[in-house]
């Protein structure tokens, strides 16, 4: 069968989409990934070996209401483009993972009676999926809490958040070898998401002397596409220090990096959480405070309550409490081991397979 997958904007939408696309491909199906031409999905989908079709779109900026008109016009044009695309090569189903780029793709499918499945990653649904689920054949959710915010055409199904298969088989040894981390070292991974987390980066930079004074501590730091260069300038690492504190704009092999890590400091996006929990890394979560309806804090609540992670509000990361917690967990392997065990129940492995099964069955059930 032939499936169109659409997602965009941030790795939080794209990585679960790639997870399901990978699984469909491994089962012998053909995939086309549709996203925005100039955003990160274009690069990530092609790197993963998928055919990619780019649309020209811009989202709606709530701070600038007049942008809604131009955004709607572009969505309408893109819907027409997708209709022509589907007329030439009709998919058996379309799967949307959120972000505005999925709107024209799914609208085109609705108009052509092509089955549509949507998946929502966050506890508070985004605007795109809130709109699309009203007509979708299947609405799949990561969190039970999402149900109260949606009015789907059919009852929503809670599956969890899909992660790519390599997160199940990721190797601590491979990750440490790739990044030149000694087997005996303690590895701290800092990840603010694909676009970065400036406040979080600044807080860690302020801890430079403290962290580098900890014997045999190494750091892999994904600073984000906008913040990598400023962070490197702020840290001003010597050649020897740079061997222990590696700063990247983006890390594509996050599976092996997480597997190699003893502790991660991260935002609490749904995809990042699913990946961290699947690997089983103890974490300190710093939810992005401006996420819609503070959904990252809600995302994090269950794993924190279960003892798999600690939560620090963004406005406290430059305080003594955050720095003390980071150092405390670095120095306490027994506590990290307890947190590791608590991660297992939140793994995203089952979600990938379950959603793939649903997509295939939904496509099969449609009249030809």
C-alpha positions as CSV (number, residue, x, y, z in Angstrom):
1,X,0.0,0.0,0.0
2,X,0.9,3.7,-0.4
3,X,0.7,6.1,2.5
4,X,1.3,9.9,2.8
5,X,2.7,11.1,6.1
6,X,2.6,14.8,7.1
7,X,4.3,16.6,9.9
8,X,6.4,19.7,10.4
9,X,7.7,22.6,12.4
10,X,9.6,20.9,15.2
11,X,11.2,17.5,15.9
12,X,8.4,16.9,18.4
13,X,6.0,16.5,15.5
14,X,8.4,15.0,13.0
15,X,10.1,12.2,15.0
16,X,6.9,10.3,15.8
17,X,5.9,10.7,12.2
18,X,9.3,9.2,11.1
19,X,8.8,6.4,13.6
20,X,5.6,5.3,12.0
21,X,6.9,5.9,8.5
22,X,9.8,3.7,9.3
23,X,7.6,0.9,10.6
24,X,5.3,1.1,7.6
25,X,8.3,0.9,5.3
26,X,9.7,-2.0,7.2
27,X,6.4,-3.8,6.5
28,X,6.8,-3.3,2.8
29,X,4.6,-0.2,2.2
30,X,5.5,2.9,0.1
31,X,5.8,6.3,1.9
32,X,5.7,9.9,0.8
33,X,6.5,12.5,3.4
34,X,4.8,15.9,2.9
35,X,6.0,18.9,4.8
36,X,7.1,22.5,4.5
37,X,9.9,23.1,2.0
38,X,12.1,25.2,4.2
39,X,11.7,23.6,7.6
40,X,13.5,20.9,9.5
41,X,11.2,18.1,8.2
42,X,12.6,18.5,4.7
43,X,16.1,17.6,6.0
44,X,15.1,14.9,8.5
45,X,12.7,13.0,6.1
46,X,15.3,12.9,3.3
47,X,18.1,11.9,5.7
48,X,15.8,9.0,6.8
49,X,15.5,7.9,3.1
50,X,11.9,9.0,2.4
51,X,10.6,10.7,-0.7
52,X,9.7,14.2,0.3
53,X,7.2,16.7,-1.2
54,X,7.6,20.3,0.0
55,X,4.7,22.8,0.3
56,X,5.1,26.6,0.6
57,X,3.3,27.6,3.8
58,X,3.6,29.9,6.7
59,X,1.7,29.6,10.0
60,X,-0.6,31.9,11.8
61,X,1.1,34.3,14.3
62,X,-1.3,34.9,17.2
63,X,0.5,38.1,18.0
64,X,-0.2,39.4,14.5
65,X,-3.9,38.6,13.7
66,X,-3.6,39.9,10.1
67,X,-1.3,36.9,9.3
68,X,-4.4,34.7,9.5
69,X,-5.5,35.9,6.0
70,X,-2.2,35.1,4.3
71,X,-2.0,31.8,6.2
72,X,-5.5,30.7,5.1
73,X,-4.7,31.7,1.5
74,X,-1.6,29.6,1.5
75,X,-3.4,26.7,3.0
76,X,-6.1,26.9,0.3
77,X,-3.5,26.9,-2.4
78,X,-1.6,24.1,-0.8
79,X,-4.8,22.1,-0.5
80,X,-5.2,22.4,-4.3
81,X,-1.6,21.3,-4.8
82,X,-2.2,18.2,-2.6
83,X,-5.4,17.3,-4.5
84,X,-3.4,17.3,-7.8
85,X,-0.7,15.2,-6.1
86,X,-3.2,12.7,-4.9
87,X,-4.9,12.5,-8.2
88,X,-1.7,11.5,-9.9
89,X,-0.9,8.9,-7.2
90,X,-3.7,8.2,-4.9
91,X,-2.6,7.2,-1.3
92,X,-4.4,4.4,0.6
93,X,-4.4,6.7,3.6
94,X,-3.0,10.0,4.9
95,X,-1.6,10.3,8.4
96,X,-1.2,13.8,10.0
97,X,1.0,14.4,13.0
98,X,0.2,18.0,13.6
99,X,1.6,21.5,12.7
100,X,-0.1,23.7,10.1
101,X,1.5,21.8,7.2
102,X,-0.8,18.8,7.9
103,X,-3.9,20.9,7.4
104,X,-3.9,21.1,3.6
105,X,-2.6,17.6,3.2
106,X,-5.5,16.2,5.3
107,X,-8.1,18.6,3.8
108,X,-7.2,17.3,0.3
109,X,-7.7,13.8,1.6
110,X,-11.1,14.6,3.1
111,X,-12.3,16.1,-0.2
112,X,-11.2,12.9,-2.1
113,X,-12.6,10.4,0.4
114,X,-9.1,9.2,1.3
115,X,-8.9,7.8,4.9
116,X,-7.3,10.2,7.4
117,X,-5.6,9.3,10.7
118,X,-4.3,12.0,13.0
119,X,-2.0,11.6,16.0
120,X,-1.6,14.2,18.7
121,X,1.6,14.1,20.7
122,X,0.9,16.6,23.5
123,X,-1.5,16.6,26.4
124,X,-3.0,19.9,25.1
125,X,-3.8,19.4,21.4
126,X,-2.5,21.9,18.9
127,X,-4.7,23.9,16.6
128,X,-4.2,21.7,13.5
129,X,-5.2,18.5,15.1
130,X,-8.1,20.1,17.0
131,X,-9.5,21.1,13.6
132,X,-8.6,18.0,11.7
133,X,-9.9,15.4,14.2
134,X,-13.5,16.6,13.6
135,X,-13.3,14.9,10.2
136,X,-10.6,12.3,10.6
137,X,-11.4,8.6,10.5
138,X,-9.1,7.9,13.4
139,X,-7.8,10.2,16.2
140,X,-4.9,8.7,18.2
141,X,-3.6,10.4,21.4
142,X,-0.5,10.2,23.6
143,X,-2.3,11.3,26.7
144,X,-5.8,10.6,28.1
145,X,-6.0,14.3,29.2
146,X,-6.2,15.3,25.5
147,X,-9.7,14.0,25.2
148,X,-11.3,16.8,27.0
149,X,-9.9,19.3,24.5
150,X,-11.1,17.6,21.3
151,X,-14.4,16.8,19.5
152,X,-13.3,14.0,17.2
153,X,-15.6,12.4,14.6
154,X,-15.0,9.1,16.2
155,X,-13.9,8.3,19.8
156,X,-10.2,9.0,20.3
157,X,-7.8,6.2,21.1
158,X,-5.0,6.6,23.6
159,X,-1.8,4.8,22.3
160,X,1.1,6.8,23.7
161,X,3.8,8.5,21.5
162,X,5.6,6.5,18.8
163,X,9.4,6.3,18.9
164,X,11.7,5.0,16.2
165,X,12.8,1.4,16.5
166,X,16.4,2.3,17.0
167,X,15.6,3.7,20.4
168,X,14.8,0.1,21.5
169,X,18.2,-1.2,20.3
170,X,20.4,1.9,21.0
171,X,23.8,1.1,22.3
172,X,25.6,2.7,25.2
173,X,28.9,1.5,23.8
174,X,28.2,2.8,20.3
175,X,27.2,6.2,21.6
176,X,30.3,6.5,23.8
177,X,32.6,5.4,21.0
178,X,31.1,7.9,18.6
179,X,31.5,10.8,20.9
180,X,34.8,9.7,22.6
181,X,33.3,9.2,26.0
182,X,35.3,6.9,28.3
183,X,33.4,3.9,29.6
184,X,34.0,4.9,33.2
185,X,32.9,8.5,32.8
186,X,29.5,10.0,33.9
187,X,27.8,11.5,30.9
188,X,25.3,14.4,31.2
189,X,23.2,15.1,28.1
190,X,21.6,18.5,27.7
191,X,18.9,18.9,25.1
192,X,16.5,21.8,24.6
193,X,14.8,20.5,21.5
194,X,15.4,21.1,17.8
195,X,15.0,24.8,18.0
196,X,16.9,25.2,21.2
197,X,16.2,26.5,24.7
198,X,18.2,29.7,25.3
199,X,17.3,30.0,29.0
200,X,18.3,26.4,29.7
201,X,21.5,26.8,27.7
202,X,22.4,29.9,29.7
203,X,21.7,28.2,33.0
204,X,24.1,25.3,32.1
205,X,26.7,27.7,30.9
206,X,26.6,29.5,34.2
207,X,27.5,26.2,35.8
208,X,30.6,25.7,33.7
209,X,33.2,25.9,36.5
210,X,31.1,23.7,38.8
211,X,30.4,21.0,36.2
212,X,34.0,20.9,34.8
213,X,35.3,20.5,38.3
214,X,33.5,17.2,38.7
215,X,36.0,14.5,38.0
216,X,35.3,12.3,35.0
217,X,32.1,14.2,34.0
218,X,31.5,14.6,30.3
219,X,28.7,16.7,28.7
220,X,27.0,16.4,25.3
221,X,24.9,19.5,24.7
222,X,22.4,19.9,21.9
223,X,21.9,23.7,21.9
224,X,19.5,24.1,19.1
225,X,19.8,25.5,15.6
226,X,19.6,29.1,16.7
227,X,21.7,28.9,19.9
228,X,24.7,26.7,19.2
229,X,27.1,29.5,18.1
230,X,26.1,31.9,21.0
231,X,26.5,29.1,23.5
232,X,30.0,28.1,22.2
233,X,31.0,31.8,22.5
234,X,29.6,32.1,26.0
235,X,31.4,28.9,27.2
236,X,34.6,29.8,25.5
237,X,36.0,26.3,26.1
238,X,39.6,25.5,25.9
239,X,40.8,22.7,23.7
240,X,40.9,20.3,26.7
241,X,37.6,21.5,28.1
242,X,35.9,21.0,24.6
243,X,36.9,17.3,24.8
244,X,34.6,17.0,27.9
245,X,31.8,19.5,26.9
246,X,30.7,19.0,23.3
247,X,28.2,21.5,21.9
248,X,26.1,20.8,18.8
249,X,23.4,22.7,17.0
250,X,21.4,19.4,16.5
251,X,22.0,15.8,17.2
252,X,20.6,13.3,14.7
253,X,21.7,10.1,16.5
254,X,20.0,11.0,19.7
255,X,19.2,7.4,20.3
256,X,22.8,6.4,20.9
257,X,23.5,9.7,22.8
258,X,20.7,9.0,25.2
259,X,21.7,5.3,25.6
260,X,25.3,6.5,26.4
261,X,24.0,9.1,29.0
262,X,23.7,8.7,32.7
263,X,21.5,11.8,33.1
264,X,19.6,14.1,30.8
265,X,18.5,17.7,31.2
266,X,15.7,18.4,28.7
267,X,12.6,20.3,27.8
268,X,9.4,18.2,28.2
269,X,8.1,18.0,24.7
270,X,6.1,14.8,24.1
271,X,8.5,13.3,21.7
272,X,11.6,14.0,23.8
273,X,9.8,12.5,26.8
274,X,8.9,9.3,24.9
275,X,12.5,8.9,23.7
276,X,14.0,9.5,27.1
277,X,11.6,7.0,28.7
278,X,12.1,4.4,26.1
279,X,15.9,4.5,26.6
280,X,15.3,4.8,30.4
281,X,17.5,7.7,31.2
282,X,16.9,9.6,34.5
283,X,16.0,13.2,33.7
284,X,15.6,16.7,34.9
285,X,12.7,18.2,32.9
286,X,12.4,22.0,32.4
287,X,9.1,22.5,30.6
288,X,9.0,25.3,28.0
289,X,6.8,27.9,29.8
290,X,5.3,29.4,26.7
291,X,4.0,26.2,25.2
292,X,0.3,26.3,24.4
293,X,-1.7,26.0,27.7
294,X,1.6,25.0,29.4
295,X,1.3,21.5,27.9
296,X,4.9,20.6,28.5
297,X,4.3,20.8,32.3
298,X,1.3,18.6,31.9
299,X,3.3,16.2,29.7
300,X,5.9,15.8,32.4
301,X,3.5,15.4,35.3
302,X,3.0,11.6,35.0
303,X,6.7,10.7,34.7
304,X,7.6,12.9,37.5
305,X,4.9,11.5,39.8
306,X,6.2,8.0,38.9
307,X,9.7,8.9,40.0
308,X,11.3,8.7,36.6
309,X,12.2,12.4,36.4
310,X,12.5,15.6,38.4
311,X,10.8,18.8,37.3
312,X,12.2,22.3,37.6
313,X,10.2,25.3,36.3
314,X,11.9,27.4,33.7
315,X,12.0,30.5,35.9
316,X,14.0,28.5,38.5
317,X,16.8,27.2,36.3
318,X,19.2,30.0,37.1
319,X,18.7,29.5,40.8
320,X,20.7,27.5,43.3
321,X,18.2,24.7,43.5
322,X,18.5,23.7,39.9
323,X,22.3,23.7,40.0
324,X,22.3,21.7,43.2
325,X,19.9,19.1,41.8
326,X,22.0,18.6,38.6
327,X,25.1,18.1,40.8
328,X,23.2,15.9,43.3
329,X,22.0,13.5,40.5
330,X,25.4,13.4,38.8
331,X,26.9,12.2,42.1
332,X,24.2,9.7,43.1
333,X,24.2,6.6,40.8
334,X,21.8,4.7,43.2
335,X,19.1,7.4,42.8
336,X,19.6,7.4,39.0
337,X,19.2,3.6,39.0
338,X,15.8,3.9,40.8
339,X,14.7,6.6,38.3
340,X,15.8,4.3,35.4
341,X,13.6,1.5,36.6
342,X,10.6,3.9,36.8
343,X,11.0,4.9,33.1
344,X,9.9,1.5,31.7
345,X,6.2,2.0,31.9
346,X,6.3,5.1,29.7
347,X,8.1,3.5,26.7
348,X,6.9,4.6,23.3
349,X,7.7,1.3,21.5
350,X,4.2,-0.2,21.7
351,X,2.7,3.1,20.4
352,X,4.6,2.8,17.1
353,X,3.4,-0.7,16.4
354,X,-0.2,-0.1,17.5
355,X,-0.6,3.1,15.4
356,X,0.9,1.3,12.4
357,X,-1.5,-1.5,12.7
358,X,-4.4,1.0,12.9
359,X,-3.3,2.9,9.8
360,X,-3.0,-0.3,7.8
361,X,-6.4,-1.7,9.0
362,X,-8.1,1.7,8.3
363,X,-6.8,1.7,4.8
364,X,-7.9,-1.9,4.2
365,X,-11.4,-1.1,5.4
366,X,-12.0,1.5,2.7
367,X,-13.9,0.6,-0.4
368,X,-11.7,0.6,-3.5
